[in-house]
Amino acid sequence: MCRGTRIRVNNLDGSSHVEEITEWRPDQRIRLEMKEFSPPLSKLASGFEESWEFKCTENSTHVLRSFRLHAKSSLTRPLLWLISCLLRRAIARHLREMKTTGVAGRSTVLN
């Protein structure tokens, strides 16, 4: 995969979006832009930015995973904030699963 690659994601709940790789340096950082959401998310957000930062240590790789959520308007910001809370929990769970396989990390969700 390389910068500019676009991936169409179809979720089990019927929703979909496009993920575009904006930076691809797997030894340091990966950045994705999520956009073209299906409804109802398309009514709330213009896009999300996801970033994975990697730092190798002696025995493991530390991961910092962060998101920026872009609300379509000030009216949709509160609903997007609720989504960010759910996203934060899902990301924490995913990073815990990664830790059990030898990758340590933490996450942030920025509105």
Secondary structure, 3 states (H helix, E strand, C coil): CCCCCEEEEECCCCCEEEEEEEEEECCCEEEEEEECCCCCHHHHEEEEEEEEEEEECCCCEEEEEEEEEEECCCCCHHHHHHHHHHHHHHHHHHHHHHHHCCEEEEEEEEC
